[in-house]
Structures are given as C-alpha cells and as structure tokens.
Amino acid sequence: MYKFDRNHQFKFTDFKQPFGMKMNPENRWIKKAETIPWYEIEERYAKLFPSNTGMPAKPLRMALDSLIIQKQYGYSDKELLEQIRENTYYQFFVGLPGYQDKYPFVSSLLVEFRKRLTDEILMKINEMILEYNSDDDLS
C-alpha cells in the first residue's frame, strides 16, 4: 500500500530546523532536491502499489534519496542510517519534515527500496529529472 499526498510538495522552507540552527539554502543537498520533479515521479511510483491494504510504504523521496546518498558515498546500509540520523541536510533531502535524532526507518527497508526501484525504473526517473531540468534551461 502507498499513500500519495498529492497536496504537499515538500520545500526547504517547510523543513523544521533545530532551534538556533540556520541551514544554508545553497547547500548541495538542498539544491539537488530542487532538481527532482517529485510530484511527477511520485505519481508514477504510487502505481507500483496496487493494493490498498497492508502497511503503507515509505515515501518515494525517502527511498530514492536514501539510495542516491548511499550510492554517492558507498555507505553500508547501517552506516547510511547513521549518516542520515546525524546530518540535517540528508534528513531534508530524504524528505523528513524536520530534524530528528532517530533513524527514519530500519536498515532492512533499504533492501526493499532496491527491489522496488529497479534499474528500469531508475532509468525512467533519471529521464524525468533530465527532462525537468532541460525545461529550466530553455527559459
């Protein structure tokens, strides 16, 4: 089961920061998040979950971006979770609503993320990202 929230596009300004912390809007993870057409990708991702029963899946943003971070730095599943727990920018990138000093999911879910986001699906997502960003270049 997947719950797709069509009415909420998570933005940097929505992220709840710890008191006294001011995140830099020019940070690479914030900028990278802006290059991804979340609504369009998530709309397609929701179709991978035909059932309306069972435990709801984690959001696409969490699944995809966790794998992006992991691939970029070669983290093990457990180390990735530590990095996300410790890094506010990673927490924003994976779509958490604000900083939290806890794991956003258990490490075994990364196996499920990788199963669901096949190479074919990742190629389609990459094409969507490229198309989304090429439109910006034309304006």
N, CA, C and O atoms as CSV, one atom per row, in Angstrom:
chain,resi,resn,atom,element,x,y,z
A,1,MET,N,N,0.846,-1.177,0.000
A,1,MET,CA,C,0.000,0.000,0.000
A,1,MET,C,C,0.894,1.244,0.000
A,1,MET,O,O,1.954,1.276,0.625
A,2,TYR,N,N,0.428,2.261,-0.722
A,2,TYR,CA,C,1.178,3.507,-0.797
A,2,TYR,C,C,0.216,4.672,-0.673
A,2,TYR,O,O,-0.806,4.721,-1.358
A,3,LYS,N,N,0.544,5.605,0.198
A,3,LYS,CA,C,-0.279,6.803,0.373
A,3,LYS,C,C,0.437,7.973,-0.283
A,3,LYS,O,O,1.462,8.455,0.200
A,4,PHE,N,N,-0.126,8.410,-1.387
A,4,PHE,CA,C,0.453,9.501,-2.169
A,4,PHE,C,C,-0.265,10.791,-1.794
A,4,PHE,O,O,-1.462,10.933,-2.041
A,5,ASP,N,N,0.460,11.724,-1.203
A,5,ASP,CA,C,-0.108,13.003,-0.789
A,5,ASP,C,C,0.047,13.991,-1.937
A,5,ASP,O,O,1.090,14.629,-2.080
A,6,ARG,N,N,-0.989,14.114,-2.751
A,6,ARG,CA,C,-0.950,14.976,-3.932
A,6,ARG,C,C,-0.929,16.469,-3.576
A,6,ARG,O,O,-0.620,17.302,-4.428
A,7,ASN,N,N,-1.250,16.806,-2.341
A,7,ASN,CA,C,-1.370,18.211,-1.953
A,7,ASN,C,C,-0.148,18.781,-1.257
A,7,ASN,O,O,-0.160,19.947,-0.863
A,8,HIS,N,N,0.904,17.995,-1.095
A,8,HIS,CA,C,2.041,18.504,-0.342
A,8,HIS,C,C,3.332,18.297,-1.111
A,8,HIS,O,O,3.765,17.162,-1.313
A,9,GLN,N,N,3.936,19.364,-1.532
A,9,GLN,CA,C,5.241,19.338,-2.146
A,9,GLN,C,C,6.206,19.879,-1.107
A,9,GLN,O,O,6.146,21.063,-0.776
A,10,PHE,N,N,7.085,19.054,-0.589
A,10,PHE,CA,C,7.997,19.415,0.484
A,10,PHE,C,C,9.071,20.371,-0.029
A,10,PHE,O,O,9.759,20.066,-1.003
A,11,LYS,N,N,9.215,21.519,0.618
A,11,LYS,CA,C,10.192,22.534,0.225
A,11,LYS,C,C,11.139,22.817,1.386
A,11,LYS,O,O,10.865,22.487,2.539
A,12,PHE,N,N,12.249,23.433,1.043
A,12,PHE,CA,C,13.241,23.796,2.050
A,12,PHE,C,C,12.627,24.662,3.145
A,12,PHE,O,O,12.945,24.487,4.321
A,13,THR,N,N,11.761,25.582,2.776
A,13,THR,CA,C,11.167,26.487,3.748
A,13,THR,C,C,10.212,25.772,4.713
A,13,THR,O,O,9.871,26.316,5.763
A,14,ASP,N,N,9.782,24.560,4.360
A,14,ASP,CA,C,8.899,23.776,5.229
A,14,ASP,C,C,9.670,22.978,6.287
A,14,ASP,O,O,9.081,22.525,7.268
A,15,PHE,N,N,10.962,22.808,6.097
A,15,PHE,CA,C,11.760,21.949,6.972
A,15,PHE,C,C,11.941,22.597,8.340
A,15,PHE,O,O,12.395,23.736,8.444
A,16,LYS,N,N,11.580,21.858,9.387
A,16,LYS,CA,C,11.691,22.355,10.766
A,16,LYS,C,C,13.110,22.108,11.282
A,16,LYS,O,O,13.523,20.966,11.479
A,17,GLN,N,N,13.832,23.182,11.492
A,17,GLN,CA,C,15.218,23.100,11.930
A,17,GLN,C,C,15.315,23.180,13.448
A,17,GLN,O,O,14.464,23.781,14.104
A,18,PRO,N,N,16.351,22.572,13.994
A,18,PRO,CA,C,16.545,22.701,15.443
A,18,PRO,C,C,16.727,24.167,15.819
A,18,PRO,O,O,17.271,24.957,15.047
A,19,PHE,N,N,16.266,24.514,17.009
A,19,PHE,CA,C,16.372,25.886,17.496
A,19,PHE,C,C,17.805,26.377,17.382
A,19,PHE,O,O,18.742,25.705,17.812
A,20,GLY,N,N,17.962,27.544,16.804
A,20,GLY,CA,C,19.279,28.150,16.690
A,20,GLY,C,C,20.052,27.727,15.460
A,20,GLY,O,O,21.104,28.300,15.177
A,21,MET,N,N,19.564,26.740,14.716
A,21,MET,CA,C,20.273,26.291,13.533
A,21,MET,C,C,19.698,26.982,12.300
A,21,MET,O,O,18.483,27.115,12.153
A,22,LYS,N,N,20.578,27.409,11.437
A,22,LYS,CA,C,20.137,28.007,10.186
A,22,LYS,C,C,20.812,27.260,9.043
A,22,LYS,O,O,22.020,27.366,8.831
A,23,MET,N,N,19.999,26.501,8.314
A,23,MET,CA,C,20.538,25.738,7.193
A,23,MET,C,C,20.799,26.666,6.009
A,23,MET,O,O,20.083,27.646,5.801
A,24,ASN,N,N,21.814,26.347,5.256
A,24,ASN,CA,C,22.212,27.135,4.100
A,24,ASN,C,C,21.401,26.695,2.877
A,24,ASN,O,O,21.534,25.549,2.447
A,25,PRO,N,N,20.569,27.566,2.305
A,25,PRO,CA,C,19.775,27.179,1.141
A,25,PRO,C,C,20.623,26.885,-0.097
A,25,PRO,O,O,20.114,26.355,-1.085
A,26,GLU,N,N,21.915,27.227,-0.049
A,26,GLU,CA,C,22.817,26.939,-1.159
A,26,GLU,C,C,23.525,25.586,-0.996
A,26,GLU,O,O,24.358,25.224,-1.827
A,27,ASN,N,N,23.203,24.846,0.059
A,27,ASN,CA,C,23.808,23.536,0.279
A,27,ASN,C,C,23.502,22.617,-0.901
A,27,ASN,O,O,22.417,22.684,-1.478
A,28,ARG,N,N,24.448,21.769,-1.256
A,28,ARG,CA,C,24.299,20.898,-2.431
A,28,ARG,C,C,23.104,19.960,-2.340
A,28,ARG,O,O,22.499,19.640,-3.363
A,29,TRP,N,N,22.746,19.507,-1.124
A,29,TRP,CA,C,21.618,18.585,-0.987
A,29,TRP,C,C,20.290,19.309,-1.145
A,29,TRP,O,O,19.323,18.734,-1.645
A,30,ILE,N,N,20.240,20.550,-0.729
A,30,ILE,CA,C,19.031,21.352,-0.923
A,30,ILE,C,C,18.885,21.670,-2.408
A,30,ILE,O,O,17.791,21.586,-2.966
A,31,LYS,N,N,19.989,22.033,-3.037
A,31,LYS,CA,C,19.951,22.333,-4.469
A,31,LYS,C,C,19.602,21.082,-5.288
A,31,LYS,O,O,18.851,21.157,-6.261
A,32,LYS,N,N,20.147,19.957,-4.891
A,32,LYS,CA,C,19.864,18.711,-5.614
A,32,LYS,C,C,18.381,18.357,-5.501
A,32,LYS,O,O,17.775,17.909,-6.474
A,33,ALA,N,N,17.802,18.554,-4.331
A,33,ALA,CA,C,16.376,18.259,-4.136
A,33,ALA,C,C,15.514,19.100,-5.074
A,33,ALA,O,O,14.459,18.654,-5.525
A,34,GLU,N,N,15.969,20.313,-5.363
A,34,GLU,CA,C,15.212,21.208,-6.248
A,34,GLU,C,C,15.242,20.756,-7.699
A,34,GLU,O,O,14.427,21.213,-8.500
A,35,THR,N,N,16.156,19.876,-8.051
A,35,THR,CA,C,16.279,19.423,-9.445
A,35,THR,C,C,15.420,18.195,-9.743
A,35,THR,O,O,15.421,17.694,-10.867
A,36,ILE,N,N,14.696,17.716,-8.754
A,36,ILE,CA,C,13.920,16.477,-8.930
A,36,ILE,C,C,12.427,16.803,-8.970
A,36,ILE,O,O,11.909,17.454,-8.062
A,37,PRO,N,N,11.732,16.351,-10.022
A,37,PRO,CA,C,10.285,16.607,-10.134
A,37,PRO,C,C,9.497,15.612,-9.277
A,37,PRO,O,O,8.969,14.623,-9.785
A,38,TRP,N,N,9.425,15.883,-7.991
A,38,TRP,CA,C,8.871,14.929,-7.036
A,38,TRP,C,C,7.448,14.518,-7.366
A,38,TRP,O,O,7.120,13.333,-7.320
A,39,TYR,N,N,6.613,15.467,-7.692
A,39,TYR,CA,C,5.203,15.149,-7.907
A,39,TYR,C,C,5.039,14.140,-9.047
A,39,TYR,O,O,4.339,13.139,-8.890
A,40,GLU,N,N,5.670,14.393,-10.177
A,40,GLU,CA,C,5.535,13.519,-11.337
A,40,GLU,C,C,6.098,12.126,-11.058
A,40,GLU,O,O,5.492,11.118,-11.423
A,41,ILE,N,N,7.250,12.078,-10.417
A,41,ILE,CA,C,7.867,10.782,-10.131
A,41,ILE,C,C,7.021,10.016,-9.116
A,41,ILE,O,O,6.776,8.820,-9.279
A,42,GLU,N,N,6.584,10.698,-8.083
A,42,GLU,CA,C,5.814,10.024,-7.043
A,42,GLU,C,C,4.470,9.519,-7.573
A,42,GLU,O,O,3.982,8.472,-7.148
A,43,GLU,N,N,3.887,10.258,-8.489
A,43,GLU,CA,C,2.620,9.834,-9.095
A,43,GLU,C,C,2.801,8.485,-9.803
A,43,GLU,O,O,1.947,7.606,-9.689
A,44,ARG,N,N,3.895,8.322,-10.522
A,44,ARG,CA,C,4.184,7.046,-11.195
A,44,ARG,C,C,4.546,5.957,-10.178
A,44,ARG,O,O,4.135,4.805,-10.319
A,45,TYR,N,N,5.315,6.331,-9.160
A,45,TYR,CA,C,5.748,5.375,-8.140
A,45,TYR,C,C,4.551,4.765,-7.417
A,45,TYR,O,O,4.549,3.573,-7.107
A,46,ALA,N,N,3.541,5.575,-7.153
A,46,ALA,CA,C,2.359,5.100,-6.435
A,46,ALA,C,C,1.684,3.952,-7.180
A,46,ALA,O,O,1.043,3.104,-6.558
A,47,LYS,N,N,1.820,3.915,-8.495
A,47,LYS,CA,C,1.209,2.849,-9.300
A,47,LYS,C,C,1.863,1.489,-9.075
A,47,LYS,O,O,1.303,0.463,-9.460
A,48,LEU,N,N,3.042,1.471,-8.456
A,48,LEU,CA,C,3.720,0.201,-8.153
A,48,LEU,C,C,3.069,-0.507,-6.973
A,48,LEU,O,O,3.438,-1.636,-6.647
A,49,PHE,N,N,2.106,0.143,-6.332
A,49,PHE,CA,C,1.440,-0.377,-5.145
A,49,PHE,C,C,-0.056,-0.504,-5.421
A,49,PHE,O,O,-0.838,0.362,-5.030
A,50,PRO,N,N,-0.451,-1.579,-6.094
A,50,PRO,CA,C,-1.862,-1.702,-6.478
A,50,PRO,C,C,-2.811,-1.972,-5.306
A,50,PRO,O,O,-4.009,-1.708,-5.414
A,51,SER,N,N,-2.304,-2.484,-4.213
A,51,SER,CA,C,-3.152,-2.838,-3.083
A,51,SER,C,C,-3.403,-1.642,-2.168
A,51,SER,O,O,-2.544,-0.773,-2.018
A,52,ASN,N,N,-4.575,-1.607,-1.568
A,52,ASN,CA,C,-4.895,-0.566,-0.587
A,52,ASN,C,C,-4.857,-1.110,0.831
A,52,ASN,O,O,-5.353,-0.476,1.762
A,53,THR,N,N,-4.269,-2.282,0.991
A,53,THR,CA,C,-4.187,-2.891,2.313
A,53,THR,C,C,-2.725,-3.081,2.692
A,53,THR,O,O,-1.833,-2.967,1.852
A,54,GLY,N,N,-2.497,-3.368,3.950
A,54,GLY,CA,C,-1.144,-3.598,4.444
A,54,GLY,C,C,-0.511,-2.334,4.976
A,54,GLY,O,O,-1.123,-1.266,5.002
A,55,MET,N,N,0.733,-2.483,5.401
A,55,MET,CA,C,1.489,-1.342,5.923
A,55,MET,C,C,1.821,-0.379,4.786
A,55,MET,O,O,2.262,-0.814,3.723
A,56,PRO,N,N,1.617,0.911,4.991
A,56,PRO,CA,C,1.975,1.873,3.944
A,56,PRO,C,C,3.482,1.876,3.708
A,56,PRO,O,O,4.268,1.780,4.651
A,57,ALA,N,N,3.872,1.987,2.457
A,57,ALA,CA,C,5.289,2.054,2.100
A,57,ALA,C,C,5.847,3.424,2.473
A,57,ALA,O,O,5.103,4.393,2.625
A,58,LYS,N,N,7.146,3.487,2.615
A,58,LYS,CA,C,7.800,4.778,2.846
A,58,LYS,C,C,7.678,5.618,1.575
A,58,LYS,O,O,7.563,5.063,0.482
A,59,PRO,N,N,7.701,6.929,1.700
A,59,PRO,CA,C,7.591,7.793,0.526
A,59,PRO,C,C,8.720,7.560,-0.477
A,59,PRO,O,O,9.834,7.186,-0.109
A,60,LEU,N,N,8.411,7.786,-1.730
A,60,LEU,CA,C,9.411,7.646,-2.794
A,60,LEU,C,C,10.640,8.492,-2.496
A,60,LEU,O,O,11.771,8.036,-2.666
A,61,ARG,N,N,10.418,9.715,-2.055
A,61,ARG,CA,C,11.551,10.604,-1.803
A,61,ARG,C,C,12.522,9.970,-0.804
A,61,ARG,O,O,13.738,10.054,-0.977
A,62,MET,N,N,11.995,9.351,0.215
A,62,MET,CA,C,12.847,8.713,1.211
A,62,MET,C,C,13.610,7.540,0.589
A,62,MET,O,O,14.811,7.386,0.810
A,63,ALA,N,N,12.911,6.727,-0.180
A,63,ALA,CA,C,13.541,5.553,-0.795
A,63,ALA,C,C,14.606,5.974,-1.802
A,63,ALA,O,O,15.759,5.551,-1.711
A,64,LEU,N,N,14.218,6.801,-2.752
A,64,LEU,CA,C,15.126,7.208,-3.824
A,64,LEU,C,C,16.328,7.980,-3.291
A,64,LEU,O,O,17.470,7.685,-3.642
A,65,ASP,N,N,16.067,8.961,-2.448
A,65,ASP,CA,C,17.173,9.804,-1.982
A,65,ASP,C,C,18.115,9.091,-1.038
A,65,ASP,O,O,19.308,9.392,-1.007
A,66,SER,N,N,17.600,8.153,-0.271
A,66,SER,CA,C,18.496,7.339,0.567
A,66,SER,C,C,19.457,6.559,-0.315
A,66,SER,O,O,20.648,6.463,-0.018
A,67,LEU,N,N,18.933,6.003,-1.402
A,67,LEU,CA,C,19.790,5.241,-2.318
A,67,LEU,C,C,20.764,6.155,-3.062
A,67,LEU,O,O,21.886,5.744,-3.357
A,68,ILE,N,N,20.355,7.378,-3.366
A,68,ILE,CA,C,21.264,8.334,-4.013
A,68,ILE,C,C,22.441,8.650,-3.086
A,68,ILE,O,O,23.595,8.620,-3.512
A,69,ILE,N,N,22.149,8.950,-1.827
A,69,ILE,CA,C,23.213,9.243,-0.854
A,69,ILE,C,C,24.125,8.029,-0.717
A,69,ILE,O,O,25.349,8.157,-0.749
A,70,GLN,N,N,23.524,6.853,-0.563
A,70,GLN,CA,C,24.300,5.629,-0.372
A,70,GLN,C,C,25.227,5.372,-1.562
A,70,GLN,O,O,26.396,5.029,-1.387
A,71,LYS,N,N,24.693,5.540,-2.766
A,71,LYS,CA,C,25.487,5.298,-3.972
A,71,LYS,C,C,26.625,6.306,-4.090
A,71,LYS,O,O,27.739,5.946,-4.471
A,72,GLN,N,N,26.349,7.559,-3.767
A,72,GLN,CA,C,27.366,8.591,-3.909
A,72,GLN,C,C,28.564,8.349,-2.991
A,72,GLN,O,O,29.705,8.601,-3.378
A,73,TYR,N,N,28.305,7.858,-1.767
A,73,TYR,CA,C,29.396,7.712,-0.803
A,73,TYR,C,C,29.777,6.275,-0.481
A,73,TYR,O,O,30.744,6.043,0.244
A,74,GLY,N,N,29.034,5.309,-1.009
A,74,GLY,CA,C,29.380,3.905,-0.777
A,74,GLY,C,C,29.114,3.440,0.644
A,74,GLY,O,O,29.774,2.522,1.132
A,75,TYR,N,N,28.145,4.069,1.318
A,75,TYR,CA,C,27.826,3.674,2.690
A,75,TYR,C,C,27.176,2.287,2.712
A,75,TYR,O,O,26.434,1.920,1.801
A,76,SER,N,N,27.466,1.531,3.763
A,76,SER,CA,C,26.710,0.305,4.020
A,76,SER,C,C,25.312,0.727,4.459
A,76,SER,O,O,25.083,1.901,4.753
A,77,ASP,N,N,24.382,-0.216,4.506
A,77,ASP,CA,C,23.014,0.117,4.922
A,77,ASP,C,C,22.990,0.718,6.320
A,77,ASP,O,O,22.312,1.717,6.557
A,78,LYS,N,N,23.719,0.121,7.236
A,78,LYS,CA,C,23.723,0.629,8.621
A,78,LYS,C,C,24.416,1.986,8.726
A,78,LYS,O,O,23.965,2.861,9.465
A,79,GLU,N,N,25.502,2.158,7.992
A,79,GLU,CA,C,26.203,3.445,8.029
A,79,GLU,C,C,25.352,4.542,7.398
A,79,GLU,O,O,25.366,5.681,7.865
A,80,LEU,N,N,24.622,4.215,6.355
A,80,LEU,CA,C,23.729,5.205,5.750
A,80,LEU,C,C,22.728,5.722,6.777
A,80,LEU,O,O,22.493,6.927,6.864
A,81,LEU,N,N,22.147,4.828,7.544
A,81,LEU,CA,C,21.184,5.256,8.562
A,81,LEU,C,C,21.839,6.155,9.604
A,81,LEU,O,O,21.237,7.136,10.040
A,82,GLU,N,N,23.051,5.833,10.005
A,82,GLU,CA,C,23.776,6.706,10.951
A,82,GLU,C,C,23.998,8.083,10.345
A,82,GLU,O,O,23.796,9.102,11.003
A,83,GLN,N,N,24.415,8.103,9.090
A,83,GLN,CA,C,24.678,9.383,8.423
A,83,GLN,C,C,23.405,10.223,8.324
A,83,GLN,O,O,23.436,11.429,8.571
A,84,ILE,N,N,22.292,9.591,7.964
A,84,ILE,CA,C,21.032,10.325,7.872
A,84,ILE,C,C,20.619,10.844,9.249
A,84,ILE,O,O,20.168,11.982,9.374
A,85,ARG,N,N,20.771,10.018,10.275
A,85,ARG,CA,C,20.395,10.447,11.625
A,85,ARG,C,C,21.227,11.642,12.085
A,85,ARG,O,O,20.723,12.499,12.812
A,86,GLU,N,N,22.475,11.711,11.679
A,86,GLU,CA,C,23.385,12.756,12.142
A,86,GLU,C,C,23.393,14.019,11.269
A,86,GLU,O,O,23.865,15.064,11.716
A,87,ASN,N,N,22.890,13.944,10.055
A,87,ASN,CA,C,23.058,15.035,9.099
A,87,ASN,C,C,21.711,15.673,8.750
A,87,ASN,O,O,20.860,15.036,8.129
A,88,THR,N,N,21.526,16.910,9.145
A,88,THR,CA,C,20.282,17.641,8.900
A,88,THR,C,C,20.003,17.793,7.410
A,88,THR,O,O,18.853,17.695,6.982
A,89,TYR,N,N,21.037,18.031,6.624
A,89,TYR,CA,C,20.838,18.183,5.180
A,89,TYR,C,C,20.369,16.877,4.548
A,89,TYR,O,O,19.509,16.888,3.667
A,90,TYR,N,N,20.920,15.763,4.987
A,90,TYR,CA,C,20.440,14.462,4.498
A,90,TYR,C,C,18.976,14.270,4.893
A,90,TYR,O,O,18.175,13.770,4.103
A,91,GLN,N,N,18.634,14.666,6.108
A,91,GLN,CA,C,17.250,14.498,6.559
A,91,GLN,C,C,16.301,15.314,5.689
A,91,GLN,O,O,15.220,14.846,5.334
A,92,PHE,N,N,16.702,16.519,5.352
A,92,PHE,CA,C,15.889,17.307,4.429
A,92,PHE,C,C,15.793,16.603,3.082
A,92,PHE,O,O,14.705,16.478,2.520
A,93,PHE,N,N,16.928,16.145,2.562
A,93,PHE,CA,C,16.970,15.539,1.233
A,93,PHE,C,C,16.061,14.305,1.128
A,93,PHE,O,O,15.413,14.096,0.103
A,94,VAL,N,N,16.018,13.492,2.189
A,94,VAL,CA,C,15.176,12.288,2.135
A,94,VAL,C,C,13.716,12.585,2.459
A,94,VAL,O,O,12.886,11.675,2.469
A,95,GLY,N,N,13.397,13.848,2.724
A,95,GLY,CA,C,12.009,14.246,2.877
A,95,GLY,C,C,11.442,14.218,4.274
A,95,GLY,O,O,10.222,14.221,4.438
A,96,LEU,N,N,12.283,14.192,5.282
A,96,LEU,CA,C,11.755,14.288,6.643
A,96,LEU,C,C,11.230,15.708,6.869
A,96,LEU,O,O,11.767,16.655,6.295
A,97,PRO,N,N,10.199,15.874,7.689
A,97,PRO,CA,C,9.607,17.199,7.886
A,97,PRO,C,C,10.463,18.142,8.727
A,97,PRO,O,O,10.255,19.355,8.716
A,98,GLY,N,N,11.417,17.586,9.449
A,98,GLY,CA,C,12.294,18.379,10.295
A,98,GLY,C,C,13.367,17.488,10.882
A,98,GLY,O,O,13.337,16.268,10.721
A,99,TYR,N,N,14.319,18.112,11.568
A,99,TYR,CA,C,15.399,17.340,12.158
A,99,TYR,C,C,14.867,16.408,13.235
A,99,TYR,O,O,14.011,16.785,14.035
A,100,GLN,N,N,15.389,15.176,13.243
A,100,GLN,CA,C,15.065,14.219,14.300
A,100,GLN,C,C,16.308,13.398,14.609
A,100,GLN,O,O,17.038,12.996,13.703
A,101,ASP,N,N,16.542,13.154,15.874
A,101,ASP,CA,C,17.706,12.384,16.294
A,101,ASP,C,C,17.320,10.914,16.457
A,101,ASP,O,O,17.486,10.319,17.521
A,102,LYS,N,N,16.800,10.350,15.367
A,102,LYS,CA,C,16.460,8.926,15.343
A,102,LYS,C,C,16.492,8.468,13.896
A,102,LYS,O,O,16.482,9.280,12.972
A,103,TYR,N,N,16.531,7.160,13.714
A,103,TYR,CA,C,16.552,6.596,12.370
A,103,TYR,C,C,15.185,6.746,11.713
A,103,TYR,O,O,14.164,6.509,12.359
A,104,PRO,N,N,15.146,7.134,10.443
A,104,PRO,CA,C,13.860,7.301,9.774
A,104,PRO,C,C,13.199,5.974,9.378
A,104,PRO,O,O,12.002,5.932,9.092
A,105,PHE,N,N,13.980,4.904,9.365
A,105,PHE,CA,C,13.485,3.570,9.020
A,105,PHE,C,C,14.554,2.562,9.423
A,105,PHE,O,O,15.675,2.944,9.759
A,106,VAL,N,N,14.214,1.288,9.391
A,106,VAL,CA,C,15.181,0.245,9.734
A,106,VAL,C,C,16.013,-0.098,8.498
A,106,VAL,O,O,15.540,0.049,7.371
A,107,SER,N,N,17.230,-0.547,8.704
A,107,SER,CA,C,18.146,-0.789,7.585
A,107,SER,C,C,17.630,-1.849,6.613
A,107,SER,O,O,17.961,-1.808,5.428
A,108,SER,N,N,16.837,-2.784,7.088
A,108,SER,CA,C,16.327,-3.829,6.190
A,108,SER,C,C,15.405,-3.263,5.109
A,108,SER,O,O,15.196,-3.906,4.081
A,109,LEU,N,N,14.854,-2.072,5.329
A,109,LEU,CA,C,13.996,-1.458,4.314
A,109,LEU,C,C,14.781,-1.037,3.074
A,109,LEU,O,O,14.209,-0.907,1.992
A,110,LEU,N,N,16.073,-0.825,3.225
A,110,LEU,CA,C,16.879,-0.462,2.061
A,110,LEU,C,C,16.870,-1.582,1.019
A,110,LEU,O,O,16.929,-1.321,-0.183
A,111,VAL,N,N,16.796,-2.818,1.484
A,111,VAL,CA,C,16.693,-3.956,0.559
A,111,VAL,C,C,15.401,-3.829,-0.241
A,111,VAL,O,O,15.397,-4.039,-1.454
A,112,GLU,N,N,14.310,-3.489,0.431
A,112,GLU,CA,C,13.025,-3.308,-0.248
A,112,GLU,C,C,13.080,-2.134,-1.224
A,112,GLU,O,O,12.532,-2.214,-2.324
A,113,PHE,N,N,13.742,-1.040,-0.824
A,113,PHE,CA,C,13.879,0.106,-1.721
A,113,PHE,C,C,14.580,-0.323,-3.014
A,113,PHE,O,O,14.150,0.028,-4.113
A,114,ARG,N,N,15.669,-1.091,-2.862
A,114,ARG,CA,C,16.436,-1.518,-4.032
A,114,ARG,C,C,15.632,-2.481,-4.907
A,114,ARG,O,O,15.750,-2.447,-6.132
A,115,LYS,N,N,14.821,-3.336,-4.290
A,115,LYS,CA,C,13.982,-4.258,-5.067
A,115,LYS,C,C,12.931,-3.495,-5.858
A,115,LYS,O,O,12.691,-3.797,-7.027
A,116,ARG,N,N,12.312,-2.522,-5.235
A,116,ARG,CA,C,11.228,-1.792,-5.872
A,116,ARG,C,C,11.745,-0.823,-6.936
A,116,ARG,O,O,11.120,-0.658,-7.984
A,117,LEU,N,N,12.868,-0.191,-6.672
A,117,LEU,CA,C,13.440,0.773,-7.616
A,117,LEU,C,C,14.450,0.049,-8.505
A,117,LEU,O,O,15.661,0.174,-8.328
A,118,THR,N,N,13.928,-0.700,-9.452
A,118,THR,CA,C,14.753,-1.491,-10.364
A,118,THR,C,C,15.564,-0.561,-11.271
A,118,THR,O,O,15.323,0.645,-11.322
A,119,ASP,N,N,16.522,-1.144,-11.978
A,119,ASP,CA,C,17.316,-0.345,-12.917
A,119,ASP,C,C,16.421,0.319,-13.957
A,119,ASP,O,O,16.650,1.470,-14.329
A,120,GLU,N,N,15.413,-0.391,-14.423
A,120,GLU,CA,C,14.484,0.166,-15.415
A,120,GLU,C,C,13.744,1.384,-14.848
A,120,GLU,O,O,13.616,2.406,-15.523
A,121,ILE,N,N,13.269,1.274,-13.636
A,121,ILE,CA,C,12.553,2.391,-13.005
A,121,ILE,C,C,13.505,3.556,-12.750
A,121,ILE,O,O,13.142,4.712,-12.965
A,122,LEU,N,N,14.716,3.261,-12.294
A,122,LEU,CA,C,15.689,4.327,-12.058
A,122,LEU,C,C,16.055,5.044,-13.350
A,122,LEU,O,O,16.288,6.253,-13.340
A,123,MET,N,N,16.110,4.314,-14.464
A,123,MET,CA,C,16.387,4.955,-15.756
A,123,MET,C,C,15.249,5.895,-16.142
A,123,MET,O,O,15.497,6.987,-16.654
A,124,LYS,N,N,14.002,5.483,-15.900
A,124,LYS,CA,C,12.861,6.346,-16.194
A,124,LYS,C,C,12.884,7.590,-15.312
A,124,LYS,O,O,12.609,8.696,-15.777
A,125,ILE,N,N,13.213,7.400,-14.042
A,125,ILE,CA,C,13.309,8.545,-13.119
A,125,ILE,C,C,14.397,9.504,-13.593
A,125,ILE,O,O,14.204,10.719,-13.593
A,126,ASN,N,N,15.533,8.957,-13.993
A,126,ASN,CA,C,16.629,9.791,-14.478
A,126,ASN,C,C,16.197,10.595,-15.706
A,126,ASN,O,O,16.530,11.774,-15.824
A,127,GLU,N,N,15.452,9.956,-16.626
A,127,GLU,CA,C,14.953,10.662,-17.804
A,127,GLU,C,C,14.010,11.795,-17.394
A,127,GLU,O,O,14.051,12.881,-17.972
A,128,MET,N,N,13.164,11.539,-16.401
A,128,MET,CA,C,12.241,12.571,-15.927
A,128,MET,C,C,13.006,13.750,-15.323
A,128,MET,O,O,12.644,14.908,-15.532
A,129,ILE,N,N,14.057,13.447,-14.578
A,129,ILE,CA,C,14.873,14.502,-13.965
A,129,ILE,C,C,15.565,15.327,-15.051
A,129,ILE,O,O,15.590,16.556,-14.984
A,130,LEU,N,N,16.123,14.645,-16.045
A,130,LEU,CA,C,16.795,15.360,-17.137
A,130,LEU,C,C,15.818,16.242,-17.900
A,130,LEU,O,O,16.134,17.388,-18.222
A,131,GLU,N,N,14.634,15.716,-18.191
A,131,GLU,CA,C,13.621,16.494,-18.906
A,131,GLU,C,C,13.177,17.702,-18.077
A,131,GLU,O,O,13.041,18.808,-18.598
A,132,TYR,N,N,12.955,17.476,-16.794
A,132,TYR,CA,C,12.527,18.543,-15.890
A,132,TYR,C,C,13.553,19.678,-15.863
A,132,TYR,O,O,13.185,20.853,-15.854
A,133,ASN,N,N,14.823,19.326,-15.851
A,133,ASN,CA,C,15.877,20.341,-15.773
A,133,ASN,C,C,16.202,20.957,-17.127
A,133,ASN,O,O,16.688,22.087,-17.175
A,134,SER,N,N,15.953,20.267,-18.208
A,134,SER,CA,C,16.191,20.867,-19.520
A,134,SER,C,C,15.155,21.941,-19.790
A,134,SER,O,O,15.446,22.904,-20.500
A,135,ASP,N,N,13.935,21.802,-19.236
A,135,ASP,CA,C,12.918,22.842,-19.374
A,135,ASP,C,C,13.383,24.147,-18.741
A,135,ASP,O,O,13.119,25.231,-19.261
A,136,ASP,N,N,14.087,24.028,-17.599
A,136,ASP,CA,C,14.604,25.232,-16.918
A,136,ASP,C,C,15.636,25.954,-17.777
A,136,ASP,O,O,15.722,27.182,-17.761
A,137,ASP,N,N,16.420,25.177,-18.528
A,137,ASP,CA,C,17.469,25.771,-19.339
A,137,ASP,C,C,16.919,26.587,-20.503
A,137,ASP,O,O,17.595,27.483,-21.008
A,138,LEU,N,N,15.682,26.277,-20.934
A,138,LEU,CA,C,15.083,26.968,-22.062
A,138,LEU,C,C,14.468,28.305,-21.677
A,138,LEU,O,O,14.244,29.152,-22.542
A,139,SER,N,N,14.191,28.510,-20.392
A,139,SER,CA,C,13.513,29.756,-20.002
A,139,SER,C,C,14.478,30.859,-19.695
A,139,SER,O,O,14.061,31.966,-19.353
